[in-house]
Amino acid sequence: MRRFLLTLLAVKAVCSTYVATESPISKAGLLANIGSSGSLSSGAYPGIVIASPSTTNPNYLYTWVRDSSLVFKTLIDQYTLGQDTSLRSLIDSFVQAEATIQQVTNPSGTVSTGGLGEPKFYINETAFEGPWGRPQRDGPALRSTAIITYADWLIADGNTSHVTGTLWPVLQLDLDYVANNWNQTTFDLWEEIDSSSFFTTAVQHRALRQGASLATAIGQTTSASQYTTQADNLLCFLQSYWTPSPGFMTANTGGGRSGIDANTVLASIHTFDVNAGCDDTTFQPCSDKALSNLKTYVDSFRNIYSINFGIIANAAVATGRYQEDVYQGGNPWYLATFAVAEQLYDALIVWNKQGSLTITSTSLGFFQQFDTSLTIGTYTTSSSTFTSLMSAIKTFADGFVAVSAQYTPSDGSLSEQYSRSNGSPLSAIDLTWSYASALTVSAARAGQTSASWGANGLTVSSSCLTSNAPTVSIEFNVNATTLLGENIYLTGSVSALTNWGTSNPILLSSVSYPIWSTTVNLPANTEIQYKYIRIYNGQVTWESDPNNEFTTGASGAQTLNDVWR
């Protein structure tokens, strides 16, 4: 027992020392990769984040929308929380750089024809024309989340004009893209599978919730209504990824893999809302589904990496993207191992805040790693079980940081991967995302949280029919010319289409005018009737009779193309 206790104390000591020394190194490494003044970002335009200075095997000297947005979300959090007030000009450069990139015509299209789904660009803000996994629809959502965090701070600081004049035009393009394209297939964040992706769906849902809140705050009520409607649909779709046995979120709906993937852990930490408690609808870090998923994910790596062999079944191990991975040899990733620790730290923050934790049949396996005698129930701060679990889970989380520490070079540099056989750094050197993940896990360990994004109290709508009554995704398009200020709406015969209501009809997007579009989840195998309506100065004009009608399929998605009658 004493030997085991010493081991636990050693883990804590290693973790504490590593966090203290690695955080400033990671901050410097991150800033070195941002143009134009970063020491490793020669040739990058101002505000452009290079993924890595590596130019061969692999060549990562590009800027990815996803990586850049996650990196700047980290910096924007530090700025808005008052931790580094020197970052303002860098953040403004990022916004300007992204505004420029939005307008660059690329293989995915133009700004109005799908180009916002383009994943990467050259570091001089020109299009990458080579073959790639495109589109990738998480980028616009993540960019929105980063910039909205900045916008909310500016409004609270009394600078609404900068938000409406500079930030909102950038945000509206991204948010409209998400609202109009969330139900389309996408290459996942690993750029390998074209299907539906849990990470993408989760961050899209968050972006539209935040977008709706910001739009309301600055008087963009039409946009707010559109974003809320599609956020409700996304929240419904998010539930469909759950696989009850053995209890994990399927990362992708295609690809022929197990679906057990770091994608889901990253989704949980990047949609964390400290005010949402342990809500499993939004997959919060301490929710029973997220904890069950975490155990399934971690355990999948225990017997495939040599560096994990011999480690006891309830101790931390190195983790990677997914167990079938073969890219660069299929190794652990620093950001994946950090993500496990970060989810656990986030969970500890919430349990401490609410003064209790609840074990359900879904999460029982996770908790029994630490005490096999545990049973289903709620344990409060007054119980010894709560105290011992909090301590054990903190040590478990520290263990994943300690694993990363063990395989971090003495200079603190973080590559993309480390060897599955001996832990030596591999693949792209000085990966900016690795540095950002080191900073966010350090913040979580210190109990720091970002501003709430509105996940508290969300519920899946009654029109979202789950596994017992499946839904299908229906895209409605109608060709309709309108007057300035006139909008097109949708209503119909089921609750998801507001039961023919005109007080709360579904607003269609005019981003592809004169085609107006929206996407709604409807009950499968159901006869549906619907009509489009115009609303102008409060006056409602219906389409001519008869009603449009069709029957939904058993699964998948459908597209309807109509002309106003």
C-alpha positions in Angstrom: 0.0 0.0 0.0 2.8 2.4 0.9 4.5 1.7 -2.5 1.2 2.5 -4.3 0.8 5.7 -2.3 4.3 6.8 -3.3 3.5 6.1 -6.9 0.5 8.4 -6.6 2.4 11.1 -5.0 5.1 10.8 -7.7 2.5 11.2 -10.4 1.2 14.4 -8.8 4.7 15.8 -8.4 5.6 15.0 -12.0 2.4 16.6 -13.3 2.7 19.7 -11.2 6.3 20.3 -12.2 5.6 19.6 -15.9 2.6 22.0 -16.0 4.7 24.7 -14.4 7.6 24.3 -16.8 5.7 23.4 -20.0 3.1 26.1 -20.0 5.4 29.0 -20.8 7.3 26.9 -23.3 4.0 26.0 -25.0 2.9 29.6 -25.0 6.1 30.6 -26.7 5.9 27.8 -29.1 2.4 28.7 -30.1 3.2 32.4 -30.6 6.3 31.4 -32.7 3.9 29.8 -35.2 1.8 32.9 -35.8 2.6 35.4 -38.6 4.1 37.7 -39.2 6.3 38.2 -36.2 6.5 34.6 -35.0 10.0 33.2 -35.0 9.0 30.0 -36.8 6.4 31.5 -39.1 8.5 33.2 -41.8 6.3 34.0 -44.8 3.0 33.8 -42.9 0.8 36.9 -43.2 -0.2 38.7 -40.0 -2.6 36.7 -37.9 -2.0 33.5 -39.9 -1.4 30.4 -37.8 0.9 27.8 -39.4 0.1 24.3 -38.4 3.8 23.5 -38.0 7.1 24.7 -39.5 7.6 21.1 -40.8 7.9 21.1 -44.6 8.7 17.4 -45.3 7.2 14.2 -44.1 4.8 15.7 -43.4 4.5 19.2 -45.0 2.3 21.2 -42.5 3.4 24.6 -43.6 -0.2 25.6 -44.3 -2.9 27.3 -42.3 -5.9 25.2 -41.3 -9.2 26.9 -40.4 -9.8 24.3 -37.6 -6.3 24.5 -36.0 -6.2 28.3 -36.3 -9.6 28.7 -34.6 -8.7 26.3 -31.7 -5.4 28.1 -31.2 -7.0 31.5 -31.2 -9.8 30.4 -28.9 -7.1 29.6 -26.4 -5.5 33.0 -26.8 -8.9 34.8 -26.8 -9.8 33.0 -23.5 -6.5 34.2 -22.0 -7.2 37.8 -23.2 -10.8 38.0 -22.1 -10.1 36.4 -18.7 -7.4 39.1 -18.1 -4.5 36.6 -18.1 -2.6 38.3 -21.0 -3.7 41.7 -22.0 -1.0 42.0 -24.7 -2.9 39.8 -27.1 -5.4 42.3 -28.4 -3.6 43.3 -31.6 -2.8 39.7 -32.4 -6.5 38.8 -32.1 -7.5 41.6 -34.3 -4.9 40.4 -36.9 -6.4 36.9 -36.7 -9.9 38.3 -37.4 -8.7 40.3 -40.4 -6.8 37.3 -41.8 -9.8 35.1 -41.5 -12.0 37.7 -43.1 -9.6 37.7 -46.0 -9.5 33.9 -46.3 -13.3 33.7 -46.2 -13.4 35.6 -49.5 -10.7 33.5 -51.3 -12.2 31.3 -54.1 -11.0 27.8 -53.6 -11.7 24.2 -54.8 -14.7 24.0 -52.4 -16.3 27.1 -54.0 -16.6 30.8 -53.5 -17.7 32.6 -50.3 -21.4 32.1 -51.4 -21.1 28.6 -53.0 -19.4 26.5 -50.4 -15.9 27.9 -50.1 -16.2 28.3 -46.4 -15.9 24.6 -46.1 -12.3 24.6 -47.5 -10.0 23.2 -44.8 -6.6 24.7 -45.5 -4.8 27.6 -47.3 -1.3 28.7 -48.1 0.2 30.9 -45.4 0.1 33.9 -47.8 -3.8 33.6 -47.8 -4.1 32.0 -51.2 -6.0 28.9 -52.1 -4.5 25.4 -51.9 -5.5 23.8 -55.2 -4.2 20.2 -54.6 -6.3 17.2 -53.9 -7.6 17.0 -50.3 -10.4 15.8 -48.0 -12.9 18.6 -48.6 -15.2 20.1 -47.5 -14.6 20.1 -43.7 -17.5 21.8 -42.0 -16.1 22.2 -38.5 -13.9 25.1 -39.4 -16.6 27.8 -39.7 -18.1 26.7 -36.5 -14.9 26.8 -34.5 -13.9 30.1 -36.0 -17.3 31.5 -35.0 -16.9 30.2 -31.4 -13.5 31.9 -31.1 -14.6 35.2 -32.5 -17.9 35.3 -30.6 -16.0 34.9 -27.3 -14.1 38.0 -28.3 -17.3 39.8 -29.4 -19.1 39.0 -26.1 -16.2 40.5 -24.2 -16.2 43.6 -26.4 -19.9 44.2 -25.8 -19.5 43.8 -22.1 -16.6 46.3 -22.4 -18.9 48.8 -24.2 -17.5 48.4 -27.7 -20.6 47.1 -29.5 -19.7 49.1 -32.6 -16.6 47.0 -33.3 -18.7 43.9 -33.0 -21.4 45.1 -35.4 -19.0 46.8 -37.9 -16.1 44.4 -38.0 -16.9 41.1 -36.4 -20.5 40.4 -37.3 -19.9 40.4 -41.1 -17.3 37.6 -40.6 -19.4 35.8 -38.1 -22.6 35.9 -40.1 -20.9 34.3 -43.1 -19.7 31.4 -41.0 -22.9 31.0 -39.0 -25.1 31.0 -42.1 -22.8 28.4 -43.6 -23.3 26.2 -40.5 -27.0 26.7 -40.4 -27.4 25.9 -44.1 -24.9 23.0 -44.4 -24.8 21.2 -41.1 -26.8 18.2 -42.4 -24.4 17.6 -45.3 -21.6 15.1 -45.1 -18.2 16.3 -44.1 -14.6 15.1 -43.8 -13.9 14.5 -40.2 -11.3 16.4 -38.2 -8.7 13.8 -39.2 -9.5 14.5 -42.9 -10.0 10.9 -43.7 -13.7 9.9 -43.6 -16.5 11.7 -45.5 -19.7 11.1 -43.5 -21.3 12.7 -40.4 -18.8 13.5 -37.6 -19.7 13.8 -33.9 -17.0 16.4 -33.3 -18.4 18.5 -36.2 -22.0 18.2 -35.1 -21.1 19.1 -31.5 -19.1 22.2 -32.4 -21.7 23.3 -35.0 -24.4 23.1 -32.3 -22.4 25.2 -29.9 -21.6 27.8 -32.6 -25.2 28.3 -33.5 -26.3 28.6 -29.9 -23.7 31.3 -29.3 -24.5 32.9 -32.7 -28.1 33.1 -31.8 -27.3 34.8 -28.5 -25.0 37.3 -30.1 -27.4 38.0 -32.9 -30.1 38.8 -30.4 -27.8 41.1 -28.4 -27.0 43.2 -31.5 -30.6 43.2 -32.9 -30.1 40.6 -35.7 -33.3 38.9 -34.7 -33.9 37.2 -38.1 -30.5 35.5 -37.9 -31.1 34.6 -34.2 -34.3 32.8 -35.1 -32.6 30.9 -37.9 -29.7 29.8 -35.8 -31.9 28.7 -32.9 -34.0 26.6 -35.2 -31.0 24.8 -36.7 -29.3 24.5 -33.3 -32.4 22.6 -32.1 -32.1 20.3 -35.2 -28.4 19.8 -34.5 -29.0 18.9 -30.8 -31.5 16.3 -32.0 -29.0 14.8 -34.5 -26.3 14.8 -31.8 -28.2 12.2 -29.9 -28.0 9.7 -32.8 -24.3 9.1 -32.3 -24.7 7.3 -29.0 -23.9 3.5 -29.0 -25.4 2.0 -25.8 -23.2 -1.1 -25.8 -20.4 -0.9 -24.7 -21.3 2.8 -24.2 -19.6 5.3 -26.5 -20.2 8.0 -29.0 -19.6 6.8 -32.6 -17.1 9.4 -34.0 -18.2 8.9 -37.6 -21.1 7.4 -39.4 -18.9 6.0 -42.1 -15.4 4.6 -42.7 -15.6 1.0 -41.6 -13.9 1.6 -38.2 -15.0 1.0 -34.7 -16.0 4.6 -34.2 -14.0 4.8 -30.9 -12.0 7.9 -31.4 -10.4 10.9 -29.8 -12.9 12.9 -31.9 -15.4 12.4 -29.1 -13.2 13.4 -26.2 -12.2 16.6 -28.1 -15.8 17.3 -28.7 -16.6 17.1 -25.0 -13.8 19.5 -23.9 -14.5 22.0 -26.7 -18.2 22.2 -25.9 -17.7 22.3 -22.1 -20.0 24.7 -20.3 -19.4 24.9 -16.6 -23.0 26.1 -16.0 -24.4 23.0 -17.8 -23.5 20.6 -15.0 -23.3 16.9 -16.0 -25.8 17.2 -18.8 -25.5 14.3 -21.2 -27.7 15.9 -23.9 -24.8 18.2 -24.8 -22.2 15.5 -23.8 -20.7 17.5 -20.9 -17.4 16.1 -19.5 -18.9 14.8 -16.3 -22.0 13.4 -17.9 -22.6 9.6 -17.7 -22.3 9.2 -21.4 -19.1 11.2 -21.7 -17.5 9.3 -18.8 -18.5 5.9 -20.3 -17.2 7.0 -23.7 -13.9 8.1 -22.1 -13.3 4.8 -20.5 -14.1 2.9 -23.7 -11.7 5.2 -25.6 -8.8 5.0 -23.2 -9.1 1.2 -22.8 -8.9 0.8 -26.6 -5.2 1.8 -26.5 -4.1 -0.3 -23.5 -3.0 -3.2 -25.6 -1.9 -1.7 -28.9 1.0 0.6 -28.0 4.2 -1.1 -26.6 4.7 1.8 -24.3 1.4 1.0 -22.6 2.2 -2.7 -22.0 2.3 -3.6 -18.3 0.4 -0.6 -17.0 -2.3 -1.5 -14.6 -5.9 -1.4 -15.9 -6.9 1.7 -14.0 -3.9 3.8 -14.6 -3.2 6.4 -17.3 -1.8 5.4 -20.7 -0.8 7.0 -23.9 -3.7 7.6 -26.3 -4.0 8.5 -30.0 -6.6 9.2 -32.6 -8.2 5.8 -32.9 -6.9 2.2 -32.5 -7.0 1.4 -36.3 -4.8 4.5 -37.1 -1.9 3.9 -39.5 -0.9 7.5 -40.3 2.8 8.0 -39.7 2.7 4.6 -38.2 -0.3 5.1 -36.0 1.1 6.6 -32.8 -0.1 8.4 -29.6 -0.7 12.2 -30.1 0.1 14.7 -27.4 -3.2 16.6 -27.9 -5.2 13.3 -27.6 -3.5 12.3 -24.3 -3.9 15.9 -23.0 -7.6 15.8 -23.9 -8.3 12.9 -21.6 -6.8 14.7 -18.7 -8.7 17.9 -19.7 -12.0 16.2 -19.7 -11.4 14.7 -16.3 -10.3 18.1 -14.9 -13.4 19.7 -16.3 -15.5 17.0 -14.7 -13.8 17.7 -11.3 -14.5 21.4 -11.6 -18.3 20.7 -12.0 -18.5 18.1 -9.3 -16.8 20.5 -6.9 -19.0 23.3 -7.9 -22.3 21.4 -7.4 -21.0 19.5 -4.4 -22.0 16.1 -5.6 -21.5 13.4 -8.2 -24.0 10.9 -9.5 -23.2 7.3 -10.6 -25.6 5.8 -13.1 -25.8 2.5 -14.8 -24.1 4.1 -17.8 -21.2 5.6 -15.8 -20.8 2.8 -13.3 -18.0 1.1 -15.2 -16.0 4.3 -15.3 -16.3 4.9 -11.5 -15.6 1.2 -10.6 -12.1 1.6 -12.0 -11.4 3.4 -8.7 -13.5 1.3 -6.4 -15.1 -1.9 -7.5 -17.6 -1.8 -4.6 -19.3 1.4 -5.8 -23.0 1.3 -6.6 -25.4 3.5 -8.4 -26.4 6.7 -6.5 -25.5 10.3 -5.7 -22.6 11.1 -3.4 -22.2 14.5 -1.8 -19.3 16.3 -0.3 -20.2 15.1 3.1 -19.5 11.5 2.1 -16.1 9.8 2.2 -17.0 8.2 -1.2 -17.1 11.7 -2.8 -13.8 12.7 -1.2 -12.0 9.5 -2.2 -13.3 9.5 -5.8 -12.4 13.1 -6.3 -8.8 12.3 -5.2 -8.6 9.2 -7.3 -9.9 10.9 -10.4 -7.6 13.8 -10.0 -4.7 11.4 -9.8 -6.0 9.6 -12.8 -6.1 12.8 -14.8 -2.6 13.8 -13.6 -1.4 10.5 -14.9 -2.2 11.4 -18.5 -0.3 14.6 -18.1 2.5 12.6 -16.6 2.5 10.3 -19.6 2.9 13.3 -21.9 5.6 14.6 -19.6 7.5 11.3 -19.8 7.6 11.6 -23.6 8.2 15.3 -24.0 11.8 16.2 -25.0 13.9 18.1 -22.4 13.5 21.4 -24.4 9.7 21.1 -24.0 9.0 21.1 -27.7 5.8 19.2 -28.7 5.5 17.5 -32.0 2.3 15.9 -33.4 2.9 12.4 -32.2 5.3 10.3 -30.0 6.3 6.7 -30.9 4.1 3.8 -29.8 7.2 1.7 -29.2 9.6 4.1 -27.3 7.9 7.4 -26.9 10.3 9.5 -29.1 8.7 12.5 -30.8 7.4 11.8 -34.4 5.7 13.5 -37.3 5.3 17.3 -37.6 7.6 19.2 -35.2 6.3 22.1 -33.1 2.7 21.4 -33.8 0.7 24.5 -32.8 -2.3 22.5 -31.8 -0.2 20.5 -29.5 1.0 23.6 -27.8 -2.6 24.9 -27.5 -3.7 21.7 -25.9 -0.9 21.9 -23.3 -2.2 25.3 -22.4 -5.8 24.3 -22.1 -5.1 21.2 -20.0 -3.0 23.4 -17.7 -5.8 25.9 -17.3 -8.4 23.1 -16.6 -6.1 21.6 -14.0 -6.0 25.0 -12.3 -9.8 25.1 -12.3 -10.1 27.8 -14.9 -13.1 27.8 -17.2 -14.2 29.8 -20.3 -17.4 31.8 -20.3 -20.7 29.8 -20.5 -22.1 29.4 -24.0 -25.7 28.6 -23.1 -25.7 24.8 -22.8 -27.5 25.0 -19.4 -31.1 23.8 -19.5 -31.2 22.7 -23.1 -33.6 19.9 -23.9 -34.2 17.9 -27.0 -37.4 19.1 -28.6 -40.5 16.9 -28.7 -40.2 16.7 -32.5 -36.9 15.0 -32.1 -37.9 11.3 -32.1 -35.1 9.0 -30.9 -34.2 5.4 -31.5 -37.8 4.2 -31.1 -39.1 6.5 -33.7 -36.3 7.6 -36.1 -36.0 10.9 -37.9 -34.7 11.9 -41.3 -33.1 15.1 -42.4 -35.0 17.1 -45.0 -33.6 20.0 -46.9 -36.2 22.4 -48.2 -35.3 24.7 -51.1 -37.7 27.1 -52.8 -37.1 29.6 -55.6 -38.7 32.8 -54.6 -38.0 36.4 -55.4 -38.8 38.9 -52.6 -38.9 42.5 -51.8 -36.3 44.1 -49.6 -37.2 43.2 -46.0 -39.5 40.3 -47.0 -38.6 36.8 -45.9 -39.7 33.3 -46.7 -40.8 30.8 -44.0 -41.9 27.2 -43.8 -44.8 25.6 -41.9 -46.6 22.3 -42.2 -48.5 19.4 -40.8 -46.2 18.1 -38.0 -44.9 19.6 -34.9 -41.4 19.9 -36.4 -43.0 22.2 -39.0 -44.9 24.2 -36.3 -48.3 22.5 -37.0 -49.2 25.1 -39.6 -48.4 27.9 -37.2 -47.7 31.4 -38.5 -46.6 32.9 -35.2 -43.4 30.9 -35.1 -42.8 29.5 -38.6 -39.4 28.3 -39.7 -37.3 31.0 -41.3 -35.4 30.0 -44.5 -31.9 31.3 -45.3 -31.4 33.6 -48.3 -27.7 32.9 -48.6 -28.2 31.4 -52.1 -30.9 33.9 -53.2 -33.3 33.5 -55.0 -33.1 30.0 -53.5 -34.3 30.1 -49.9 -33.3 27.0 -47.8 -33.6 25.3 -44.5 -33.1 21.8 -43.0 -35.4 20.1 -40.6 -35.5 16.7 -38.9 -38.8 15.0 -39.6 -40.3 11.7 -38.5 -39.3 8.8 -40.7 -41.9 7.0 -42.9 -44.4 9.8 -42.5 -46.7 11.6 -44.9 -45.9 15.4 -44.7 -47.8 18.4 -46.0 -46.3 21.8 -46.0 -46.4 25.3 -47.5 -44.1 28.3 -47.8 -45.2 31.7 -46.6 -44.0 35.2 -47.0 -43.9 37.7 -44.2 -43.5 41.4 -44.9 -44.2 44.2 -42.4 -46.1 41.7 -40.3 -48.3 40.6 -43.2 -48.5 36.9 -43.9 -49.0 35.7 -47.5 -49.5 31.9 -48.2 -48.5 30.0 -51.2 -51.4 29.0 -53.5 -53.3 25.7 -52.9 -52.9 22.8 -52.9 -50.5 21.9 -50.1 -47.1 20.5 -51.0 -46.8 16.9 -49.8 -44.3 14.0 -49.7 -43.5 11.0 -47.6 -40.3 10.8 -45.7 -37.9 7.9 -46.1 -36.9 5.3 -43.5 -33.5 6.8 -43.0 -30.9 9.2 -44.5 -31.6 12.6 -45.9 -33.8 14.0 -48.6 -33.8 17.3 -50.6 -36.9 19.0 -51.9 -36.6 21.7 -54.6 -39.7 23.8 -55.0 -40.8 27.0 -56.8 -43.0 29.6 -55.1 -46.7 29.3 -56.2 
